[in-house]
Amino acid sequence: MVPGFKNIKDALRPSGEGLIPAPAKGHGDTGLKSASVEHPVLEALFRFWSTKKGTLGKLPSRRDISPAEIKKQLPYVAIADVINGGKDFSFRLCGTMITEGAGVELTGKNWSDFDNTAHIIARTHKLVKTAAPYYLTNQRATWAPKDFQHYSVLALPLSSDGETVDMVLYGIVYQPMAHSE
């Protein structure tokens, strides 16, 4: 078995695959289920967001999220502001494990500041338009100095007015690639 992967099929999946999207169904059912999110930190973050969304009856906002409620997940969390309707994203904050894993500080930077991020901007732009979260596994961090890493990412929409996505709550967990890659 290849370290960091559930099975050989996951290990051989090309970067960019592994996307578990949530169908665009407005702000109701996201389509993404807790059981689909394999990493325990990301699964806990998804359950937290889903509970907030269910309790509020709308997309949660940044002010609906208390750091004390997600204390264990904070090192793996980033929050990005939506710029120009989703044409770019600026990192408001970035957890320590994300910074350590990527080898670069994202706080205060935009996705467009990094090479090889057009695909990230495009899929997050889709999240802004559909208000549907996404979860991906087995992604290569080609945008980061530590390109020897794979990562899993959970992206969750946040909204100040409950409908228009103006922030993205990311959960990111890195896994070292196998030596043969």
GIQUIBEL-V593088 format. One record per residue. RES is the residue in three letters. PHI is phi as a letter, one per 30 degrees, with the letter a starting at -180 (999 if undefined). D_FIRST is the distance of its C-alpha to the first C-alpha in Angstrom with 1 decimal. Layout:
[[RES;PHI;D_FIRST] [RES;PHI;D_FIRST]]
//
This chain:
[[MET;999;0.0] [VAL;d;3.8] [PRO;e;6.3] [GLY;i;8.8] [PHE;b;7.5] [LYS;d;7.9] [ASN;a;6.5] [ILE;d;6.4] [LYS;d;10.1] [ASP;d;10.3] [ALA;d;8.6] [LEU;c;11.2] [ARG;d;14.0] [PRO;d;16.9] [SER;e;18.4] [GLY;j;21.0] [GLU;c;19.3] [GLY;j;17.8] [LEU;d;21.4] [ILE;c;22.4] [PRO;d;26.1] [ALA;c;28.9] [PRO;e;31.6] [ALA;d;34.9] [LYS;b;37.0] [GLY;i;39.2] [HIS;c;38.9] [GLY;d;38.3] [ASP;d;35.1] [THR;d;32.2] [GLY;i;30.0] [LEU;d;27.0] [LYS;c;26.1] [SER;e;24.8] [ALA;d;22.1] [SER;d;20.8] [VAL;c;20.2] [GLU;d;16.8] [HIS;d;17.4] [PRO;e;20.0] [VAL;d;22.2] [LEU;d;22.5] [GLU;d;22.9] [ALA;d;25.7] [LEU;d;27.3] [PHE;d;27.3] [ARG;d;28.9] [PHE;e;31.5] [TRP;d;32.4] [SER;d;32.6] [THR;d;34.9] [LYS;e;37.1] [LYS;d;37.3] [GLY;d;38.2] [THR;d;40.7] [LEU;d;42.4] [GLY;i;42.4] [LYS;a;41.5] [LEU;d;39.0] [PRO;d;39.0] [SER;c;40.4] [ARG;e;39.6] [ARG;d;42.4] [ASP;d;40.9] [ILE;c;37.9] [SER;c;38.7] [PRO;e;36.3] [ALA;d;36.9] [GLU;d;35.3] [ILE;b;32.0] [LYS;e;32.1] [LYS;d;28.5] [GLN;d;27.3] [LEU;e;29.9] [PRO;d;27.8] [TYR;c;25.5] [VAL;c;28.5] [ALA;b;30.5] [ILE;b;33.7] [ALA;b;35.0] [ASP;d;38.4] [VAL;d;38.9] [ILE;c;41.2] [ASN;h;43.5] [GLY;i;42.1] [GLY;j;38.5] [LYS;d;39.0] [ASP;a;37.5] [PHE;b;36.2] [SER;c;37.3] [PHE;d;35.3] [ARG;d;37.6] [LEU;a;35.1] [CYS;b;31.6] [GLY;d;29.7] [THR;d;29.0] [MET;d;25.1] [ILE;d;25.4] [THR;d;27.8] [GLU;d;25.8] [GLY;d;22.5] [ALA;d;24.4] [GLY;i;26.8] [VAL;a;29.7] [GLU;d;32.1] [LEU;c;32.4] [THR;e;35.3] [GLY;i;38.4] [LYS;c;36.7] [ASN;c;36.3] [TRP;e;33.2] [SER;d;35.6] [ASP;d;35.9] [PHE;c;32.5] [ASP;d;31.5] [ASN;i;29.0] [THR;c;29.6] [ALA;e;31.6] [HIS;d;28.7] [ILE;d;28.4] [ILE;d;32.1] [ALA;d;32.3] [ARG;d;29.8] [THR;d;31.5] [HIS;d;34.8] [LYS;d;33.9] [LEU;e;33.0] [VAL;d;36.6] [LYS;d;38.2] [THR;c;36.5] [ALA;h;36.0] [ALA;c;32.6] [PRO;d;29.6] [TYR;b;26.3] [TYR;b;22.6] [LEU;b;20.1] [THR;b;16.4] [ASN;h;14.6] [GLN;c;18.0] [ARG;c;18.8] [ALA;d;21.6] [THR;d;23.7] [TRP;d;26.8] [ALA;c;26.1] [PRO;e;26.7] [LYS;c;23.2] [ASP;d;21.6] [PHE;d;18.4] [GLN;c;17.3] [HIS;c;15.8] [TYR;b;17.6] [SER;c;18.2] [VAL;b;21.9] [LEU;c;24.2] [ALA;c;27.7] [LEU;b;30.6] [PRO;d;34.2] [LEU;b;37.1] [SER;b;40.8] [SER;d;44.0] [ASP;c;46.0] [GLY;i;43.4] [GLU;b;43.0] [THR;d;42.8] [VAL;d;39.4] [ASP;b;40.4] [MET;b;37.4] [VAL;b;33.6] [LEU;c;31.7] [TYR;c;28.2] [GLY;c;25.3] [ILE;b;22.7] [VAL;b;19.6] [TYR;c;17.8] [GLN;b;14.3] [PRO;d;13.9] [MET;d;12.3] [ALA;d;9.9] [HIS;d;12.4] [SER;d;12.2] [GLU;d;13.6]]
//
